[in-house]
Amino acid sequence: MGASRRLLLLSTSRTSGTSYLEHASEQIDWLLPEKGTRIAFVPFAAVRFSYDDYEAMVVGGFSDHEVVSVHRFDDPVSVILDAEAIAVGGGNTFKLVHDLHHFGLMDAIRARALSGIPFVGWSAGANVSSPRLCTTNDMPIMEPASFKTLGLIRAQINPHYLDAHPEGHMGETREERILEFTIMNPQSPVIGLREGAMLKVDGPVMTLEGRTGARLFHGESDPQEIDPGSDVSFLL
Amino acid sequence: MGASRRLLLLSTSRTSGTSYLEHASEQIDWLLPEKGTRIAFVPFAAVRFSYDDYEAMVVGGFSDHEVVSVHRFDDPVSVILDAEAIAVGGGNTFKLVHDLHHFGLMDAIRARALSGIPFVGWSAGANVSSPRLCTTNDMPIMEPASFKTLGLIRAQINPHYLDAHPEGHMGETREERILEFTIMNPQSPVIGLREGAMLKVDGPVMTLEGRTGARLFHGESDPQEIDPGSDVSFLL
């Protein structure tokens, strides 16, 4: 299952000095080679802005295509089933996972993405392509029915991966937080995608794209640096 | 219910330049006026260090008393039922809430704390005195059976509250994260306790102690500054 999947999983929606999704335009053109592809957009990670505003922003990021936000329909599952591609936007991951379960979208999106229709997710939308919610940076503002997510890849994504320990921040570093996860879940690898990094999945091959690289955490092993362009198919 | 409760809820276990729990020594003496009080300690928030090491650290913080960590017993609930006071330590809040439900400790601790035996919690251990897990800063490394927590006070505590937006950090500020919560949960007030701040609950009266103050978030209202020494009984 999933041998024909085509996925694009972005750490972030934008990098400093680029417009919405612009830093991934080359990879979006790879994912969606036909102009006018009908994309079902999932806006449910939005909390501090409206779904309508979110849709308008995303339309700009996919200007060669037709974006339809599922929030406009009584039956969002049917929009997923009819779509030619699926896009899941960032925001609060707990809100997103809550709503994906609530509307029955988790199974529908998973089935369609594994059957080979293009899937793109950024930030929270990339996080949910992993097996579980467990490596988000977000505040748990809602309780989802389950932490189970799409499971399109085997690794857990940590979006917005940050190396620095910001001054004045008394809490754990990002690395320490992820090590808490790998201690409790030694079987689950975690890939920390720096801002601008992304994963491209073409059937059985996954590649790290972008210029900023990633950091891999797995069980008791020392964290490992992954360079841009690396084949990371072992994390599928 | 809870009219006789005596609680001490700390943002953090230590501040810069003080030893473990030292910044709260005056309030701990208020909470535990009798020397040699038998304290049941809950170490289950620990992930990156052992429960034994955690117990040793906490024994030092309560040197006038007798600390017994519940992890040493087959039946941790009975330790809570026999204790003269309860202390819940910080670490990862998801791990703590998972284990409190798993071992049946949530109801036992709640019942005893509301019946009036002294309760002290710091960081994750203060967070769980609120009705729900929802305002932790921690990574969701495990899925708890429920987000429901002790509900000893009505407000949600956000421990380690931070005003700054650390340089190089592309994510949301703490205030923005909490506003996501208040948008989704307009009926739940959130008190962000800065490092060194703490709440002292003496029956029907709650006071903000420490020198660093707190920030209050509630529904659509503008966030509000709370000065050290303020009566915050309206959050009980």
Interface residues (C-beta under 8 A of the other chain):
Chain A: T12 V47 R48 N92 K95 R132 L133 C134 T135 T136 N137 D138 M139 P140 I141 M142 E143 S146 F147 H160 L162 A164 P166 E167 G168 H169 M170 G171 E176 R177 I178 L179 E180 F181 I183 M184 N185 E195
Chain B: T12 V47 R48 N92 K95 R132 L133 C134 T135 T136 N137 D138 M139 P140 I141 M142 E143 S146 F147 H160 L162 A164 P166 E167 G168 H169 M170 G171 E176 R177 I178 L179 E180 F181 I183 M184 N185 E195
